[in-house]
Amino acid sequence: MQDPGRIHAPSTVREGGSITIEVRTGADSVFVSILGRSRVRVPVRNGVAEYRLPPAVQGGTVIFISDCQLPEPASTAVTVVGNP
């Protein structure tokens, strides 16, 4: 479930760009999942996590981000857009 109050990221990111993720859950890391790739653990420092997209991730791809904290994990999604 998407909860912008606990984890916030821009709704889109350009191919090859970076995603800045604001984390208000107390989590020390978030997990970034891209279909067809391994899930990546990204550390949170001072409430912010930064993830740079691999060059092969193409426009139209949806990236899922979660803190994976139970019983109610916070999550959000970011869509990759192509470069002009």
N, C-alpha and C positions, 0 to 999 in steps of 0.2 A: 504494500500500500504506500502511496506517495504521501509524504508528510513534510511540506516545505518549512514547517516550524522547527523541525529537528535536524534535518539534513537539507541543505540548499545548494544547488548548482545551477548554472545557466541551462536553459532548455535546449540550446544547440551549441555545438563547437565545430570549428572548421577542421577539415582533414589536416592531420599533422599538428594540430593545436594542443593547447593545454586546458585542463579543466581545473578550476579552483573550487573546492568543495568546502562549504562552511558546515561545521559539525557542532551541534548543540546537545549532544546526547551523553557526553562524558566519555565516549569511546576513545581508545588510544590508537585505533586504526579503522579504516573502512575498506571494503572489498569492492573492486571494480570488475565487472563481468562483461565480456564482449563475446557474443555468440561465435563459436568455433575456436575460441582461444581459452587458455587457462585463466582462472580467476586470479587477480593480483591484489595483494595486501598493500595498502598505502598508509603510511604512518600519519597520524594527526598531530600537529604541533600548534599549540596556542589556538585550538579550535578550527584549524584550517589544514586541509590535505590538498596536495597538488599532484595531478596525474597528466603526463604527456602522452598523447596518442601515438601508437606505433605508426610508421608511414604507410603500412599496408591496409589500415582501416579506412574503408571507403565511405563516401557520402551515402546516406540512407541507413547506415548501421545504427542500431539503438544500443546504448551502453547503460547497464544497470549498476547502481551504486547502493550499497547497504552497509550498515554498521553491524549487522548480524547479531545484535544483542537480543537475547530472549528474556522475557516472553513476547515482547513486541518490538521487533526490529524496525528501524526507520530506513526508508529507501527512497530513491528518486531515479529518474531516467533522463538521459541526455541523448539527443539525436545528432549524428555527425552530418554536416552539410558539406557539399563539394566546394572546392575553391573555384572562383570565377575564371 
